Amino acid sequence: MDNLSDTLKKLKITAVDRTDDSLEGCLDCLLQALAQNNMETSEKIQGSGILQLFASLLVPQSSCTAKVANIIAEIAKNEFMRIPCVDAGLISPLVQLLNSKDQEVLLQTGRALGNICYDSHEGRSAVDQAGGAQIVIDHLRSLCSKTDPANEKLLTVFCGMLMNYSNENDSLQAQLINMGVIPTLVKLLGIHYQNAALTEMCLVAFGNLAELESSKEQFASTNIAEELVKLFKKQIDHDKREMVFEVLAPLAENDAIKLQLVEAGLVECLLEIVQQKVDSDKEEDIAELKTASDLMVLLLLGDESMQKLFEGGKGNVFQRVLSWIPSNNHQLQLAGALAIANFARNDGNCIHMVDNGIVEKLMDLLDRHVEDGNVTVQHAALSALRNLAIPVINKAKMLSAGVTEAVLKFLKSEMPPVQFKLLGTLRMLIDAQAEAAEQLGKNVKLVERLVEWCEAKDHAGVMGESNRLLSALIRHSKSKDVIKTIVQSGGIKHLVTMATSEHVIMQNEALVALALIAALELGTAEKDLESAKLVQILHTLLADERSAPEIKYNSMVLICALMGSESLHKEVQDLAFLDVVSKLRSHENKSVAQQASLTEQRLAVES
């Protein structure tokens, strides 16, 4: 270290005199000291004030330039040295050196700038202002096709520099994307896929850029899918495959890229991994099985990619996914059920699957998870059943297969995601199925649970679905017994509250159900309708200009139906409904205007 102090003193003099031979000797000494103890040497260099002199030594024509850049690259490995390097004015001359023709100068300059940018806002900002990124991208383009080792090393350094420059910085990543870095990196990967270090750099750069939404379109216009699948097939090592996975996942969120990945044969690779890892209890194999099956499900979220893999229900992929459902592996059961839910996104697929026994497979799966079951598997299987129940033709088939009984076993679940899907599945099943709606609507346990969930203020989804199912039981059954069960269980107040929902569809469903209650069982529900302040709510809905036409229409129908109750009739008279209704006679919507005339006549007669 004493030698180091002498070297630094000597360097100050020689730097001014520019005697290249003695300068080179000093620089060699510094590099040696840095190799022995980087941190301590860097501290000494900072303390000596020599950093400012480095700026004047970074000249293209000097034989020492590469060594100076190397020293800067070494000291910038220390976090505490990055801002001093910026403050010493080193960025601008380093960026100028990127125009050099000397390969060693370019290599060391790329390292120096990359290290200064690492996790340093000041470093990145200075390189940005000096225009360093564009020059590096231009180099990547022009050097892209050369495969000699020295060139590949330089390309690796330049990729690393861009990565450090833009990592976790959206605006700088967007800048690189606008400069066209993505097609260049994809081309690099295609040519140099044999070079592990360069491939790794490209993958990390892709991983960073792929998080940005604006990058997806650029990626979709390249052959990234093909290159990644080619690279993936080549990887035997778990860690390397993991790196490719990390790029595939964000890219596969884009529908165009999903289809490209399917066409490039990624699905076959994923199925192979699943087959290899399914019986392993090694931690890394379990993790890889999860990643592969999750990615498989993600690919099915795209309409085109999903339909391509479905192949009319005859496809190899669809058949393999089906075989996951009866498996003993929870991860595969989950992925299988989610995949079926994704395949069940159009009527044709749903009808085919129900006709081919998928419902029984899903019910068996649910059965295995009733007691202390896996919540994610329950949720996924219920999602699949809900989607399958959407086509009208499937409802009766699923009802006779016993789906409602299978679903009702989860009524005691305390998990909101399971509750939510359970409610949605039942609501889909009873749509226009009077008998099933009546049977469920007379099920006291179910109705009581619905009323309880209508108060689940912490879970808006569960609350909304419970209200909608209550209303659906009445609307589809049109049954007095169902209405009585709901009244006895305390459900009326929730239907009245539902009429004030911010969602028009829910308001409407509530008003239609309430009109049926008023028409079929007004005496039974009278007290509850009164204490829920239904009449005041209807007045507000009719007076509010923002209410949708169908809300105004159904509110007036309901008002007429309530006139059969003495106490509710009195409330209607007290609230001067005639004024509000007569204004609606000139409403632009014909149905509303007609109903307003009828309601006005009714109110006039009854008063």
MIVEXVO-135566 format. One record per residue (C-alpha): x, y, z. Coordinates in Angstrom, 2 decimals. Last residue first. Layout:
% residues N
       x       y       z
       X       Y       Z
...
END
This chain:
% residues 607
       x       y       z
 -105.87    7.90   -4.72
 -106.11    4.46   -6.32
 -107.55    5.73   -9.60
 -104.93    8.48   -9.95
 -102.06    6.11   -9.06
 -103.23    3.55  -11.62
 -103.69    6.20  -14.32
 -100.19    7.59  -13.60
  -98.74    4.06  -13.70
 -100.28    3.42  -17.13
  -99.04    6.75  -18.51
  -95.54    6.21  -17.01
  -95.45    2.68  -18.50
  -96.05    4.19  -21.95
  -93.30    6.83  -21.49
  -90.82    4.22  -20.19
  -91.55    1.88  -23.11
  -91.20    4.74  -25.60
  -87.77    5.92  -24.32
  -87.51    9.68  -24.91
  -89.44   10.33  -21.68
  -92.52   12.58  -22.14
  -94.69   10.51  -19.79
  -91.76   10.53  -17.30
  -92.83   13.91  -15.89
  -96.17   12.36  -14.90
  -94.33    9.74  -12.83
  -92.39   12.20  -10.64
  -95.43   14.37   -9.86
  -97.72   11.35   -9.30
  -95.29    9.79   -6.81
  -96.28   12.32   -4.16
  -94.50   10.52   -1.28
  -97.52   10.18    1.01
  -99.54    8.32   -1.64
  -96.80    5.70   -2.14
  -96.45    5.27    1.63
 -100.22    4.71    1.90
 -100.06    2.02   -0.80
  -97.26    0.32    1.16
  -99.49    0.13    4.24
 -102.56   -1.05    2.33
 -100.78   -3.61    0.20
 -102.23   -4.25   -3.28
 -100.64   -0.99   -4.47
  -97.22   -2.69   -4.38
  -97.65   -4.18   -7.87
  -98.19   -0.73   -9.41
  -95.00    0.55   -7.75
  -93.13   -2.51   -9.07
  -94.08   -1.81  -12.67
  -92.97    1.80  -12.11
  -89.57    0.69  -10.78
  -89.25   -1.72  -13.73
  -89.60    1.11  -16.27
  -87.33    3.56  -14.42
  -84.63    0.88  -14.11
  -85.05   -0.09  -17.79
  -84.58    3.57  -18.81
  -81.27    3.87  -16.83
  -81.32    6.09  -13.70
  -79.19    9.24  -14.19
  -82.19   11.58  -14.06
  -82.90   10.48  -10.49
  -86.58   11.01   -9.62
  -87.59    7.47  -10.54
  -84.74    5.85   -8.59
  -85.34    8.11   -5.57
  -89.05    7.28   -5.48
  -88.24    3.58   -5.78
  -85.88    3.86   -2.79
  -88.53    5.63   -0.71
  -91.02    2.83   -1.52
  -88.54    0.08   -0.64
  -87.78    1.40    2.85
  -86.31   -1.94    4.03
  -88.82   -1.81    6.94
  -91.70   -1.65    4.46
  -90.46   -4.43    2.21
  -89.92   -6.63    5.29
  -93.44   -5.96    6.58
  -95.08   -6.70    3.21
  -93.18   -9.90    2.36
  -95.84  -12.46    3.35
  -98.77  -10.30    2.18
  -97.09   -9.50   -1.14
  -96.54  -13.16   -2.03
  -97.05  -13.61   -5.78
  -97.24  -10.17   -7.45
  -95.15   -8.29   -4.89
  -92.53  -11.07   -4.80
  -92.48  -11.13   -8.61
  -91.98   -7.33   -8.68
  -89.16   -7.72   -6.12
  -87.41  -10.26   -8.36
  -87.72   -7.92  -11.39
  -86.42   -4.98   -9.32
  -83.43   -6.97   -8.02
  -82.40   -8.21  -11.48
  -82.64   -4.64  -12.77
  -80.47   -3.17  -10.06
  -77.93   -5.95  -10.66
  -77.75   -5.25  -14.41
  -77.57   -1.50  -13.77
  -74.42   -1.88  -11.62
  -74.07    0.89   -8.99
  -76.44   -1.11   -6.75
  -79.57    0.64   -5.36
  -81.92   -2.25   -6.26
  -79.48   -4.54   -4.43
  -80.51   -2.85   -1.16
  -84.10   -4.03   -1.78
  -82.87   -7.55   -2.58
  -80.83   -7.52    0.63
  -83.82   -6.42    2.74
  -85.84   -9.35    1.36
  -83.41  -12.09    2.37
  -84.38  -12.53    6.03
  -84.50  -16.35    6.02
  -88.28  -16.39    6.37
  -88.66  -14.04    3.37
  -86.31  -16.19    1.26
  -88.18  -19.40    2.17
  -91.54  -17.71    1.44
  -90.29  -16.50   -1.95
  -89.11  -20.02   -2.82
  -92.46  -21.47   -1.81
  -94.32  -18.90   -3.92
  -92.36  -19.97   -7.00
  -91.45  -17.85  -10.02
  -88.58  -20.38  -10.26
  -86.30  -18.41  -12.62
  -86.85  -14.92  -11.19
  -87.01  -16.03   -7.55
  -83.86  -18.15   -7.53
  -82.16  -15.54   -9.74
  -82.73  -12.77   -7.14
  -81.08  -14.80   -4.41
  -78.30  -15.74   -6.85
  -77.65  -12.09   -7.72
  -77.51  -11.07   -4.06
  -75.05  -13.86   -3.29
  -72.93  -12.91   -6.35
  -72.67   -9.28   -5.22
  -71.69  -10.16   -1.64
  -69.15  -12.73   -2.79
  -67.56  -10.22   -5.17
  -67.64   -7.36   -2.63
  -65.72   -9.40   -0.08
  -65.12   -7.32    3.05
  -68.83   -6.39    3.25
  -69.89  -10.04    3.47
  -73.51   -9.12    4.36
  -75.09  -10.87    1.36
  -72.96  -13.85    2.48
  -75.26  -14.44    5.48
  -78.36  -14.21    3.28
  -76.79  -16.68    0.88
  -75.99  -19.07    3.74
  -79.60  -18.91    4.90
  -80.80  -19.61    1.34
  -78.51  -22.62    0.99
  -79.49  -24.15    4.33
  -83.19  -23.53    3.62
  -83.15  -25.37    0.27
  -86.51  -24.19   -1.12
  -84.72  -21.92   -3.61
  -82.50  -24.78   -4.73
  -85.44  -26.98   -5.74
  -87.29  -24.05   -7.25
  -84.30  -22.96   -9.32
  -83.77  -26.54  -10.50
  -87.40  -26.81  -11.61
  -87.45  -23.41  -13.31
  -84.25  -23.83  -15.36
  -84.06  -20.46  -17.20
  -80.64  -19.77  -15.58
  -80.42  -22.37  -12.82
  -76.94  -23.66  -13.76
  -75.33  -20.25  -14.31
  -76.40  -19.01  -10.85
  -75.20  -22.24   -9.23
  -71.76  -21.89  -10.86
  -71.46  -18.21   -9.93
  -72.30  -18.92   -6.30
  -69.71  -21.71   -6.05
  -67.15  -19.49   -7.79
  -67.53  -16.71   -5.21
  -67.64  -19.05   -2.21
  -64.41  -20.70   -3.40
  -62.66  -17.31   -3.76
  -64.15  -16.19   -0.39
  -62.78  -19.20    1.57
  -64.97  -20.12    4.57
  -66.33  -23.21    2.86
  -69.54  -24.59    4.41
  -71.42  -24.37    1.14
  -68.75  -26.54   -0.48
  -70.89  -29.71   -0.58
  -73.41  -27.61   -2.52
  -71.22  -27.89   -5.63
  -71.46  -31.69   -5.88
  -75.23  -31.59   -5.26
  -75.65  -28.88   -7.94
  -73.52  -30.89  -10.40
  -75.68  -34.01  -10.16
  -75.36  -35.30  -13.75
  -79.02  -34.34  -14.22
  -78.12  -30.71  -13.54
  -75.15  -30.86  -15.90
  -77.28  -32.22  -18.75
  -80.03  -29.68  -18.05
  -77.55  -26.79  -18.15
  -75.48  -27.88  -21.14
  -77.98  -26.92  -23.88
  -78.22  -23.35  -22.54
  -74.46  -22.77  -22.97
  -73.00  -21.17  -19.77
  -72.72  -24.27  -17.58
  -69.24  -25.20  -18.88
  -67.91  -21.85  -17.66
  -69.25  -22.43  -14.13
  -67.95  -26.01  -14.09
  -64.44  -24.83  -15.03
  -64.45  -22.10  -12.40
  -65.66  -24.67   -9.81
  -62.70  -26.91  -10.66
  -60.29  -23.97  -10.37
  -61.62  -22.76   -7.00
  -61.61  -26.26   -5.49
  -58.04  -26.81   -6.80
  -56.90  -23.48   -5.31
  -58.58  -24.31   -1.99
  -56.87  -27.70   -1.60
  -59.27  -29.79    0.41
  -59.63  -30.13    4.16
  -62.70  -32.33    3.46
  -64.28  -31.66    0.07
  -61.15  -32.00   -2.06
  -61.43  -35.52   -3.46
  -65.06  -34.89   -4.30
  -64.08  -31.84   -6.31
  -61.88  -34.04   -8.51
  -64.65  -36.59   -8.97
  -66.99  -33.72   -9.94
  -64.41  -32.45  -12.46
  -64.09  -35.89  -14.07
  -67.89  -36.31  -14.16
  -68.24  -32.92  -15.89
  -65.61  -33.83  -18.52
  -67.72  -36.70  -19.81
  -67.54  -36.24  -23.57
  -70.87  -34.51  -24.10
  -69.87  -31.87  -21.52
  -66.59  -31.29  -23.37
  -68.22  -30.93  -26.80
  -70.86  -28.53  -25.50
  -68.26  -26.38  -23.78
  -65.98  -26.28  -26.84
  -68.83  -25.18  -29.11
  -70.16  -22.64  -26.61
  -66.92  -20.70  -26.25
  -64.57  -20.10  -23.35
  -64.51  -23.62  -21.93
  -60.91  -24.28  -23.06
  -59.81  -21.81  -20.38
  -61.86  -23.49  -17.62
  -60.47  -26.85  -18.85
  -56.94  -25.44  -18.52
  -57.70  -24.21  -15.01
  -58.92  -27.71  -14.05
  -55.81  -29.35  -15.51
  -53.45  -26.80  -13.93
  -55.00  -27.39  -10.51
  -55.01  -31.19  -10.83
  -51.41  -30.93  -12.08
  -50.31  -28.89   -9.06
  -52.21  -31.20   -6.71
  -50.43  -34.32   -8.02
  -52.57  -37.42   -7.60
  -53.69  -37.30  -11.25
  -57.44  -37.53  -12.11
  -57.33  -33.99  -13.62
  -53.94  -34.28  -15.36
  -55.26  -36.77  -17.94
  -57.50  -34.06  -19.38
  -54.39  -31.95  -20.07
  -52.96  -34.81  -22.13
  -56.19  -35.12  -24.15
  -56.27  -31.36  -24.85
  -52.63  -31.44  -25.96
  -53.17  -34.44  -28.25
  -56.04  -32.63  -29.96
  -59.39  -34.36  -30.50
  -61.52  -31.78  -28.66
  -62.10  -29.89  -31.91
  -58.41  -29.11  -32.16
  -58.28  -27.73  -28.59
  -54.69  -26.59  -29.05
  -55.50  -24.29  -31.98
  -58.59  -23.02  -30.16
  -56.52  -22.05  -27.10
  -53.83  -20.32  -29.19
  -56.48  -18.35  -31.06
  -58.46  -17.31  -27.98
  -55.39  -16.55  -25.84
  -55.77  -17.69  -22.22
  -54.61  -21.18  -23.19
  -50.97  -20.07  -23.29
  -51.30  -19.04  -19.62
  -52.46  -22.55  -18.66
  -49.32  -24.04  -20.25
  -47.20  -21.47  -18.47
  -48.66  -22.59  -15.15
  -47.96  -26.25  -16.07
  -44.32  -25.53  -16.90
  -43.70  -23.30  -13.86
  -45.34  -25.79  -11.48
  -43.40  -28.75  -12.90
  -40.22  -26.67  -12.64
  -40.82  -25.93   -8.96
  -41.51  -29.61   -8.21
  -38.33  -30.51  -10.10
  -36.31  -27.95   -8.10
  -37.61  -29.30   -4.79
  -36.90  -32.92   -5.60
  -40.02  -35.05   -5.00
  -40.11  -36.41   -8.54
  -43.17  -38.23   -9.87
  -44.43  -35.48  -12.19
  -41.00  -34.27  -13.31
  -40.43  -36.06  -16.60
  -44.06  -36.01  -17.78
  -44.47  -32.35  -16.87
  -41.23  -31.50  -18.66
  -42.45  -33.32  -21.77
  -45.76  -31.48  -21.68
  -43.87  -28.19  -21.53
  -41.68  -29.05  -24.52
  -44.76  -30.10  -26.54
  -46.42  -26.81  -25.62
  -43.42  -24.77  -26.80
  -43.71  -26.07  -30.36
  -43.04  -22.90  -32.38
  -46.73  -22.71  -33.32
  -47.72  -22.59  -29.64
  -45.09  -19.91  -28.99
  -46.31  -17.86  -31.97
  -49.92  -18.14  -30.72
  -48.97  -16.92  -27.26
  -46.89  -14.16  -28.90
  -49.99  -12.75  -30.63
  -51.98  -13.00  -27.39
  -49.42  -11.15  -25.23
  -49.18  -12.50  -21.68
  -46.80  -15.11  -23.10
  -44.04  -12.49  -23.14
  -44.17  -12.09  -19.34
  -43.90  -15.88  -18.78
  -41.42  -16.70  -21.59
  -38.64  -14.48  -20.26
  -38.55  -16.03  -16.79
  -38.99  -19.48  -18.35
  -35.79  -18.99  -20.36
  -33.89  -18.24  -17.15
  -35.43  -21.29  -15.41
  -34.26  -23.43  -18.31
  -30.72  -22.23  -17.61
  -31.07  -23.00  -13.91
  -32.39  -26.53  -14.59
  -29.51  -27.51  -16.93
  -30.47  -29.57  -19.94
  -31.12  -26.60  -22.19
  -31.27  -27.20  -25.96
  -35.04  -27.41  -26.19
  -35.28  -24.04  -24.45
  -32.92  -22.39  -26.93
  -35.03  -23.50  -29.90
  -38.19  -22.45  -28.00
  -36.63  -19.05  -27.28
  -35.54  -18.55  -30.90
  -38.94  -19.53  -32.36
  -40.84  -17.29  -29.98
  -38.44  -14.38  -30.54
  -39.06  -14.42  -34.32
  -39.66  -10.67  -34.35
  -42.90   -8.65  -34.78
  -44.34  -10.00  -31.52
  -41.31   -8.70  -29.60
  -41.99   -5.19  -30.90
  -45.66   -5.47  -29.93
  -44.75   -6.73  -26.46
  -42.25   -3.97  -25.69
  -44.88   -1.29  -25.00
  -46.24   -3.33  -22.08
  -42.91   -3.26  -20.25
  -42.15   -6.44  -18.29
  -40.63   -7.87  -21.49
  -37.77   -5.36  -21.32
  -36.23   -6.70  -18.13
  -36.63  -10.39  -19.02
  -35.36   -9.69  -22.54
  -32.18   -8.11  -21.09
  -31.72  -11.11  -18.76
  -32.15  -13.45  -21.71
  -29.74  -11.52  -23.92
  -27.07  -11.58  -21.17
  -27.53  -15.34  -20.71
  -27.17  -15.94  -24.43
  -23.95  -13.90  -24.42
  -22.47  -15.93  -21.58
  -23.59  -19.31  -22.99
  -22.37  -18.83  -26.58
  -24.08  -21.48  -28.75
  -27.15  -19.22  -29.18
  -24.93  -16.65  -30.95
  -26.79  -16.12  -34.23
  -30.38  -16.39  -33.03
  -29.71  -14.61  -29.74
  -28.08  -11.72  -31.56
  -31.06  -11.43  -33.94
  -33.40  -11.27  -30.94
  -31.14   -8.60  -29.39
  -31.27   -6.48  -32.55
  -35.04   -6.89  -32.96
  -35.44   -5.64  -29.34
  -32.97   -2.72  -29.33
  -35.02   -0.64  -31.77
  -34.15    2.83  -30.45
  -37.75    3.12  -29.27
  -37.24   -0.04  -27.18
  -34.06    1.46  -25.70
  -35.96    4.63  -24.73
  -38.80    2.59  -23.23
  -36.23    0.78  -21.08
  -34.83    4.17  -20.05
  -38.32    5.39  -19.06
  -39.22    2.18  -17.24
  -36.09    1.98  -15.08
  -35.91   -1.44  -13.41
  -32.65   -2.21  -15.27
  -31.98    0.35  -18.03
  -28.26    1.16  -17.85
  -27.29   -2.09  -16.15
  -28.93   -4.00  -19.03
  -27.44   -1.76  -21.68
  -23.96   -2.38  -20.18
  -24.52   -6.11  -20.00
  -25.46   -6.19  -23.68
  -22.31   -4.21  -24.49
  -20.14   -6.56  -22.41
  -21.62   -9.65  -24.10
  -21.11   -8.10  -27.55
  -17.46   -7.46  -26.68
  -16.95  -11.06  -25.58
  -18.65  -12.28  -28.75
  -16.26  -10.13  -30.78
  -13.21  -11.60  -29.09
  -14.58  -15.16  -29.52
  -15.20  -14.86  -33.30
  -18.90  -14.99  -34.27
  -19.34  -11.81  -36.30
  -23.00  -11.35  -37.36
  -24.05   -8.85  -34.67
  -21.06   -6.50  -34.92
  -22.92   -3.79  -36.87
  -26.15   -4.04  -34.93
  -24.54   -4.36  -31.49
  -22.32   -1.36  -32.33
  -25.39    0.74  -33.26
  -27.00   -0.28  -29.95
  -23.86    0.88  -28.10
  -23.89    4.25  -29.90
  -27.59    4.74  -29.11
  -27.08    4.00  -25.40
  -24.22    6.46  -24.86
  -26.06    9.67  -25.71
  -24.11   11.86  -23.24
  -27.32   12.79  -21.43
  -28.29    9.11  -21.06
  -24.80    8.18  -19.82
  -25.08   10.95  -17.18
  -28.58    9.83  -16.11
  -27.51    6.23  -15.85
  -24.55    7.08  -13.61
  -26.62    9.40  -11.39
  -29.38    6.81  -10.97
  -26.86    4.18   -9.95
  -27.85    0.52   -9.59
  -25.14   -0.47  -12.08
  -24.60    2.53  -14.36
  -20.93    3.00  -13.33
  -20.33   -0.72  -13.89
  -21.79   -0.67  -17.41
  -19.90    2.51  -18.34
  -16.56    1.00  -17.23
  -17.25   -2.39  -18.84
  -18.22   -0.81  -22.18
  -15.08    1.38  -22.03
  -12.94   -1.70  -21.31
  -14.34   -3.60  -24.33
  -14.33   -0.60  -26.68
  -10.68    0.20  -25.82
   -9.76   -3.48  -26.36
  -11.52   -3.54  -29.75
   -9.82   -0.38  -31.09
  -12.06    1.35  -33.65
  -13.06    4.07  -31.17
  -16.54    5.65  -31.29
  -17.34    4.27  -27.82
  -14.42    6.43  -26.68
  -16.68    9.49  -26.84
  -18.94    7.80  -24.24
  -15.92    7.43  -21.94
  -14.98   11.12  -22.48
  -18.55   12.17  -21.47
  -18.84    9.82  -18.51
  -15.57   10.66  -16.71
  -16.55   14.13  -15.46
  -15.14   13.64  -11.94
  -18.68   13.94  -10.58
  -19.76   10.85  -12.57
  -16.79    8.81  -11.26
  -17.45   10.17   -7.73
  -21.09    8.94   -8.09
  -19.94    5.40   -8.93
  -17.18    5.00   -6.36
  -19.30    4.24   -3.28
  -20.99    1.32   -5.08
  -17.72   -0.45   -5.65
  -17.43   -2.24   -9.02
  -16.77    1.28  -10.33
  -13.11    0.90   -9.20
  -12.56   -1.95  -11.66
  -14.28   -0.33  -14.67
  -12.38    2.93  -14.02
   -9.08    0.96  -13.97
  -10.04   -0.78  -17.24
  -10.85    2.59  -18.85
   -7.38    3.83  -17.85
   -5.85    0.63  -19.24
   -7.71    0.99  -22.57
   -6.51    4.60  -22.91
   -2.82    3.88  -22.33
   -1.83    3.73  -26.03
   -3.13    7.30  -26.44
   -4.94    8.36  -29.65
   -8.52    8.01  -28.38
   -8.08   10.15  -25.27
   -9.23    9.06  -21.82
   -6.21   10.48  -20.00
   -7.82   13.93  -19.48
  -10.81   12.35  -17.71
   -8.44   10.25  -15.58
   -7.05   13.45  -14.03
  -10.33   14.11  -12.19
  -10.07   10.64  -10.57
   -6.62   11.50   -9.15
   -7.99   13.30   -6.10
   -5.86   11.12   -3.82
   -8.78   10.16   -1.56
  -10.70    8.52   -4.40
   -7.66    6.49   -5.46
   -7.04    5.46   -1.85
  -10.68    4.33   -1.45
  -10.42    2.38   -4.73
   -7.25    0.66   -3.48
   -9.00   -0.38   -0.27
  -12.00   -1.77   -2.15
  -10.13   -3.56   -4.92
   -7.59   -5.40   -2.82
   -5.17   -7.61   -4.76
   -6.57   -7.03   -8.27
   -6.89   -3.31   -7.54
   -3.22   -3.18   -6.51
   -2.21   -4.89   -9.76
   -4.36   -2.52  -11.82
   -2.78    0.44  -10.03
    0.76   -0.85  -10.65
   -0.06   -1.37  -14.34
   -1.35    2.23  -14.51
    1.89    3.55  -13.01
    4.01    1.58  -15.51
    1.87    2.82  -18.41
    2.38    6.41  -17.30
    6.17    5.84  -17.21
    6.02    4.79  -20.86
    3.35    7.28  -22.01
    5.08   10.46  -20.83
    1.98   12.68  -20.72
    3.61   15.40  -18.58
    0.36   16.08  -16.64
   -0.50   12.42  -16.17
    3.15   11.76  -15.38
    3.06   14.09  -12.35
   -0.22   12.84  -10.87
    0.77    9.26  -11.65
    3.96    9.62   -9.59
    1.95   10.66   -6.56
   -0.50    7.76   -7.12
    2.36    5.31   -7.58
    4.05    6.50   -4.39
    0.83    6.01   -2.44
    0.41    2.56   -4.02
    3.92    1.56   -3.08
    3.00    2.33    0.52
    0.00    0.00    0.00
END
